Amino acid sequence: MVNPSANPFILPLLYVFMLPVIGVIGGSSCNEEICDLAYRVGFLVAKNNCVLASGGLGGVMLHASRGAKDAGGLTMGILPWGKEEANEYVDIAIPTHYGLARNHILVRASDVLIAIDGYIGTLSEISFALNEGKTVVALKSWKIDEDKITRGKYIEAGSPEEAVKLALREIR
């Protein structure tokens, strides 16, 4: 058993893993408007002392991670294959070698998720999250029929500020 107080490097690591984790999900490519929204969400996630988790690739994932890094935050990428595919703003690269199945790992690692735009992969993450009973805050993302949701919550937001505020409310 390791004594955390005997090693000055372990205690900060334990603190990091106790921080809330907000998963940001969205397409691996995006237009300028969506890239700007993702950047702002990432920035606000970090400013609120949360770890930003994503799929670690391009598009929404890259711009959210860049925003978090610019705000001094910590980013984690749950990657489909190896560490080498992580975008340059990922601090903790987790290679899964599970391809798209890594979407479920990202959902499980997140306390709440913010979906920004996105394609069918984003829809799978939304589905996983709702089935896990988690909250997904949607920003210009998929329209979901609330009558079809049996677990979890799907909340639509109109701005990055509102999306992060709603996500933080769900964590607390």
JODASUL-V138629 format. One record per run of one state. SS is the DSSP state (@ for helix, = for strand, . for the rest). FROM is the first residue (numbers start at 0). LEN is the number of residues. Records with the same first field share a line. If there is no record, write none. Layout:
SS = FROM-LEN, FROM-LEN
This chain:
. = 0-3, 6-1, 16-4, 26-5, 47-3, 54-5, 70-4, 79-3, 85-6, 95-3, 109-2, 116-3, 131-3, 139-6, 148-4, 157-2, 171-1
@ = 3-3, 7-9, 31-16, 59-11, 82-3, 98-11, 119-12, 145-3, 159-12
= = 20-6, 50-4, 74-5, 91-4, 111-5, 134-5, 152-5
